[in-house]
Amino acid sequence: MKRSDLVYKRVVAKFGTSLLTGGSEHLDLQVMADLVKQLADLHSKGGELVVVTSGAVASGRDKLGLPKSMKGVPQKQVLSSIGQSHLMYSYENLFNQYNITIAQALLTRAVLCDRIGYLNARNTLLALLDLNVISIINENDVVAIDEIEGARFGDNDNLSAMVANLIDADLLLILSDVSGLHSADPGLHPDAALIPEVKRIDENIYKLAGGSHSGLGLGGMFTKIQAASMATACGITVVIAKGDEPDVILRLASGESIGTRFLPSANKKESRERWMLAGLSVKGKLVVDEGASQALRAKNSSLLGAGIIEVEDNFLRGDLVNVYDAGGNRLGSGITNYGAEDINKIKGVHSRKIGQILGYDYGAEIIHRNNLVIL
């Protein structure tokens, strides 16, 4: 493959535990060597690469010779802290064969929730790319218990989407032991058909992903779809594919159709918009009626109280909230001018009545269009 053959230059590759262990109880160095060789080849062609890797817990368990039955958050944090160094040592040795420098970055949700932390992480990763360094990223399991407990962001599928968002990636590859999204769970229905392309992620796509869970990994297909939704909303192409497919990274970077490709649902967005869409700091939810939904989508309008029909959670003024239509489809995210308690009082009423109802007025808009990003 020549440099000119690259369809996607800036690539984030996420490797799942099941892929890196080859289905065993320990890291499969042959599998890792093949993946690193592909990354090195892509790097030599001008590709800019970041790796989001799982495998630290499995590595720590293997190093201590402990059974898989060992459970509990503190125990897994111990395994992760032991296995992380072994995991990085393995990557270091493999990349050294190609004279490629790597860097380790351990991220937490708390860091990325904070706007300054988000920008600092972004600047560091972009600076490493400028130096032709490949960053190896994982969640800091020792302090980020959400990841080990399987909370909604805390998995490396969604982390990889956040990283792709951070660095303005062209392509996110989510590689594991599954070949893509199917018309049914292939573990239960052997005749299930692979879906080669998804133009828009909606409730039907989530339903297809609902029953597929991997034994060794924390993710499963559902979290992969969540990650794809986040990344495509920021203008990034996503592919879910089987990681042991021959030269899968090189072929996907050149545009070949393997696995399931999720097309971007928007153009590349500004950094502030991507941060809001990532949803890391979301404190609540607003549901709007059909009229407001159409105005937000078609006219780039502000969100007014008259169009709000439901308020969820106890968020405050200045918090980030998600906006949904009445059918349960996420429209976007925005920073609200009013807290949940106030919005419950003024939802469904005309803006001119806000001061009369509340006794004060922070403006006609619940979310101003300058603080609102629509998918």
Buried (B, 14 or more C-beta within 10 A) or exposed (E): BEEEEBEBBBBBBBBBBBBBBBEEEBBBBEBBBBBBBBBBBBBEBEBBBBBBBBBBBBBBBBBEEBEEEEEEEEBBBBBBBBBBBBBBEBBBEBBEEBEBEBBBBBBBBBBBBBBEBBBEBBEBBBEBBEEEBBBBBBBBBBEBBBBBEEEEBBBBBBBBBBBBBBBBBBBBBBBBBBBBBBEBBBEEEEEBEBBEEBEEBBEEBBEBBEBBBBEBBBBBBBBBBBBBBBBBBBBBBBBBBBBBBEBBBBBBBBEEEBBBBBEBBBEEBEBBBBBBBBBBBBBBBBBBBEEBBBBBBEEEBBBBBBBBBBBEEEBEBEBBBBBBBEEEEBBBBBBBBBBBEBBEBBBEBEBEEBEEEBEEBBEBBBBBBEBBBBB
